[in-house]
Amino acid sequence: MVGNDKFPGGTARYLYLDEYSVAGATTNWDKPGATHPGSAYYFGQPNAPSKYEVMAHSRIGNPDITWETGLKADIGIETGFFKDKIKLTADYFHERRRDILMDPRGGLTAYGEDYPKLNKGIVQNQGYEVELDMHNKFGDFTLGLMASISHSENKVIEADDPPGIPDYQKLAGSV
């Protein structure tokens, strides 16, 4: 069994905690004619930018979040014939990954903030690999031939598909 706590494409850490960031004023506010678009919060009288930095809520945490877990199995055989002039290698692999970290696909979009990450998905990956290697030596000359074949199938078993979503937009069941 293996685990993963990384969110794909993200650098966010501590997904179980709410996050706050500094926002607001920048330097040189007293300089005449200086403009700072999008760098101040407005308090009190209209159009009176604050000269002070403020803390703003930037991410909702999920206290129930946990690591993704994957149960992996690999069965293989490697054998040789005729003093290893012919070698055969075969592997079958299977992995079922659950509690996959993902962005929620449902919810009210007018809420104002992104919803917290969820442990919602289940994905299954399985397949096989077969390799045949033949070689023979003729004096100082070696002749070799290698062939391989493989097949892998990755299937989404469960995802955070909102109720009523059309089948062609669902992640669950897709290969």
C-alpha positions in Angstrom: 0.0 0.0 0.0 1.3 3.4 -0.9 0.1 7.0 -0.1 0.1 10.4 -1.8 -0.6 13.8 -0.3 0.1 15.9 -3.4 -2.7 17.6 -5.3 -2.2 17.4 -9.1 -0.9 20.7 -10.4 -1.0 22.4 -7.0 1.5 23.5 -4.6 -0.9 23.9 -1.7 0.1 22.4 1.6 -1.9 21.7 4.7 -5.2 21.2 2.9 -6.9 20.6 6.2 -6.4 24.2 7.4 -8.1 27.4 6.3 -5.6 29.7 4.7 -5.2 33.5 5.0 -3.0 35.7 3.0 -1.8 39.3 3.1 -3.6 41.7 0.8 -4.0 45.4 0.5 -1.8 48.5 0.3 1.7 48.6 -1.3 4.5 51.2 -0.8 4.7 54.8 -2.1 1.0 55.7 -1.4 2.1 59.2 -0.4 3.8 59.8 -3.8 1.5 62.2 -5.8 0.1 60.6 -8.9 1.1 57.1 -7.9 -1.4 54.4 -8.9 -1.7 50.9 -7.5 -4.5 49.1 -9.4 -6.0 46.2 -7.3 -3.6 46.7 -4.5 -5.8 48.3 -1.8 -9.0 47.6 0.1 -11.5 50.5 0.5 -12.7 51.4 3.9 -14.7 54.3 5.3 -15.4 57.1 2.7 -15.9 56.1 -0.9 -12.6 55.8 -2.9 -10.4 56.2 0.1 -7.8 53.4 -0.1 -6.4 52.0 3.0 -2.6 52.4 3.4 -2.4 49.2 5.5 -2.1 45.6 4.6 -5.0 43.4 5.6 -5.4 39.6 6.1 -7.9 38.0 3.8 -9.4 34.5 3.8 -7.9 32.7 0.7 -8.8 29.0 1.1 -11.3 26.9 2.9 -9.7 23.9 4.7 -11.1 20.5 4.9 -10.5 18.9 8.4 -11.6 15.5 7.1 -9.0 15.3 4.2 -6.6 12.4 4.2 -3.9 10.9 2.0 -4.7 9.1 -1.2 -4.0 5.4 -0.8 -3.2 2.9 -3.5 -3.1 -0.9 -3.2 -0.6 -2.2 -5.7 0.2 -5.8 -6.8 2.6 -7.0 -9.4 3.1 -10.6 -10.4 5.9 -11.5 -12.7 8.1 -14.3 -14.1 11.5 -14.2 -15.7 13.0 -17.3 -17.3 15.7 -18.3 -19.7 16.2 -21.3 -22.1 19.1 -22.8 -23.9 21.7 -21.2 -21.6 19.8 -17.9 -21.6 19.9 -17.5 -25.4 16.1 -17.1 -25.2 14.7 -15.1 -22.3 11.1 -14.5 -21.4 9.8 -11.9 -19.0 6.1 -11.4 -18.2 4.4 -9.1 -15.7 0.8 -8.5 -14.6 0.1 -5.4 -12.5 -3.0 -4.1 -10.8 -3.5 -0.9 -8.7 -6.6 0.5 -7.1 -6.2 4.0 -5.8 -8.8 5.5 -3.5 -9.5 8.7 -1.6 -8.1 10.6 -4.6 -7.6 14.3 -3.9 -9.8 16.4 -6.3 -11.6 19.6 -6.7 -15.4 19.3 -6.1 -17.3 19.3 -9.3 -20.6 20.4 -7.8 -21.7 23.2 -5.5 -23.0 26.7 -5.8 -20.7 28.8 -8.0 -22.0 32.1 -6.5 -20.5 31.1 -3.1 -17.5 33.4 -3.6 -14.7 31.1 -2.7 -13.4 27.7 -4.1 -14.7 24.7 -2.2 -12.1 22.7 -0.3 -10.4 19.7 -1.8 -12.1 16.3 -1.3 -11.0 12.7 -1.0 -13.6 11.5 -3.5 -12.2 9.5 -6.4 -11.4 5.9 -7.0 -9.3 4.8 -10.0 -8.2 1.3 -11.1 -5.2 0.6 -13.3 -4.3 -2.8 -14.6 -2.4 -4.4 -17.4 0.4 -6.7 -18.5 3.8 -6.6 -20.2 5.5 -9.5 -22.0 9.1 -9.4 -23.4 10.9 -12.0 -25.5 14.7 -11.6 -25.9 16.7 -13.9 -28.2 20.4 -13.6 -28.9 23.2 -15.9 -30.2 26.9 -15.4 -30.7 28.6 -16.5 -33.9 32.4 -16.1 -33.3 33.0 -12.3 -32.7 29.5 -11.5 -34.0 26.3 -11.4 -31.8 22.9 -11.4 -33.3 20.0 -10.4 -31.2 16.2 -9.8 -31.4 13.9 -8.4 -28.8 10.1 -8.1 -29.0 7.7 -6.7 -26.4 4.0 -6.2 -26.0 2.1 -4.4 -23.3 -1.5 -3.3 -22.5 -2.7 -1.0 -19.8 -6.2 0.1 -18.9 -7.0 3.0 -16.5 -10.6 3.3 -15.4 -12.3 5.9 -13.2 -14.5 4.0 -10.8 -15.8 6.9 -8.7 -15.6 10.7 -9.0 -17.4 13.7 -7.6 -20.0 13.9 -10.4 -22.9 16.2 -9.6 -26.4 14.8 -9.7 -28.1 15.2 -13.0 -24.9 15.7 -15.0 -25.2 14.3 -18.6 -23.4 11.0 -19.1 -20.9 12.4 -21.6 -19.7 14.8 -18.9 -19.3 12.2 -16.1 -15.8 11.2 -15.0 -17.0 7.9 -13.4 -16.9 5.0 -15.8 -14.5 6.7 -18.2 -11.4 4.9 -19.4 
